Amino acid sequence: MSAAPHHSCIVGERLSVMSRCWLRTIRVGIALLAMTAGASTATSGPAADYSLAYGLELNGIRDTGVLKCDVAQLCKIQDTRRDVMIVATINRVDDQFGFLQIFGYRRGCCFFSGGSEHRLVDASKKLISVPIFAGRRLQGNELVVGNTSIGMLWLSFSIVPKARPQTGSEKGPI
């Protein structure tokens, strides 16, 4: 693998490396929260059940965006170089958990922790960070260790309230 090693925020690293990692996480987090707030107040376009703000840093390239998603439908995140596609879904608007699946288009890339291609995340959190790895894929019940961190995915789910149909008594006087 020719990718430069990615520095993750690990306890025990030099203070300067750790402070850079935490500052990067804070900057991305603030940007994602701002995008989520903007997406949830926007009223144009087709109605969606929730919006998904994301930040993706993979091999030194950063991508950000906001997707309008429907419950029980796949919401696709893809980096600009098309190295990876991440699919997110929530089963119900009030569901606490979101399901992620990652597809790497290069051999040995890309996985979540433990070599897994699937991951559950707590969608009720304001900012979710998920490390991305390259190396060996999980097969069966084996334990995969030693994969290399190559990036990070940040997510923020925001429920978009849908207009409630009005009954005859709520429409007001004729």
RAKACOR-V498392 format. One record per backbone hydrogen bond with DSSP energy under -1.0 kcal/mol. NH is the residue of the N-H (numbers start at 1). CO is the residue of the C=O. E is the energy in kcal/mol with one decimal. If there is no record, write none. Layout:
nh: [NH & NH]
co: [CO & CO]
e: [E & E]
This chain:
nh: [6 & 10 & 13 & 18 & 19 & 20 & 21 & 22 & 23 & 24 & 25 & 26 & 27 & 28 & 29 & 30 & 31 & 32 & 33 & 34 & 35 & 36 & 37 & 38 & 39 & 40 & 49 & 50 & 51 & 52 & 53 & 54 & 55 & 56 & 57 & 58 & 59 & 61 & 63 & 65 & 67 & 69 & 72 & 73 & 75 & 77 & 79 & 82 & 85 & 86 & 87 & 88 & 89 & 95 & 98 & 99 & 100 & 101 & 102 & 103 & 105 & 109 & 111 & 112 & 115 & 116 & 119 & 121 & 123 & 123 & 125 & 128 & 130 & 132 & 133 & 134 & 135 & 138 & 142 & 148 & 150 & 151 & 152 & 153 & 154 & 155 & 156 & 158 & 160]
co: [149 & 8 & 10 & 14 & 15 & 16 & 17 & 18 & 19 & 20 & 21 & 22 & 23 & 24 & 25 & 26 & 27 & 28 & 29 & 30 & 31 & 32 & 33 & 34 & 35 & 36 & 69 & 69 & 158 & 67 & 156 & 65 & 154 & 63 & 152 & 61 & 150 & 58 & 56 & 54 & 52 & 50 & 90 & 70 & 88 & 86 & 84 & 79 & 103 & 77 & 101 & 75 & 99 & 92 & 121 & 89 & 119 & 87 & 117 & 85 & 83 & 106 & 133 & 116 & 112 & 113 & 100 & 98 & 96 & 121 & 122 & 155 & 153 & 151 & 111 & 148 & 108 & 115 & 139 & 134 & 132 & 132 & 57 & 130 & 55 & 128 & 53 & 51 & 49]
e: [-1.3 & -1.2 & -1.8 & -2.4 & -2.7 & -1.8 & -2.1 & -2.6 & -2.4 & -2.3 & -2.3 & -2.4 & -2.7 & -2.5 & -2.4 & -2.5 & -2.1 & -2.6 & -2.4 & -2.2 & -2.3 & -2.5 & -2.3 & -2.1 & -2.5 & -2.3 & -1.2 & -2.3 & -3.3 & -2.8 & -2.5 & -2.8 & -2.1 & -3.4 & -2.9 & -2.6 & -2.6 & -1.8 & -2.6 & -1.9 & -2.4 & -3.3 & -3.3 & -1.6 & -2.3 & -3.3 & -1.5 & -1.3 & -2.4 & -3.1 & -3.0 & -2.7 & -1.6 & -1.5 & -2.6 & -2.8 & -3.2 & -2.0 & -2.2 & -2.8 & -2.7 & -1.8 & -2.6 & -3.5 & -1.5 & -1.0 & -2.1 & -2.7 & -2.2 & -1.1 & -1.5 & -2.8 & -3.2 & -2.3 & -3.3 & -2.4 & -3.0 & -3.0 & -1.2 & -2.3 & -2.5 & -1.4 & -2.4 & -2.5 & -3.2 & -2.7 & -1.8 & -2.6 & -1.8]
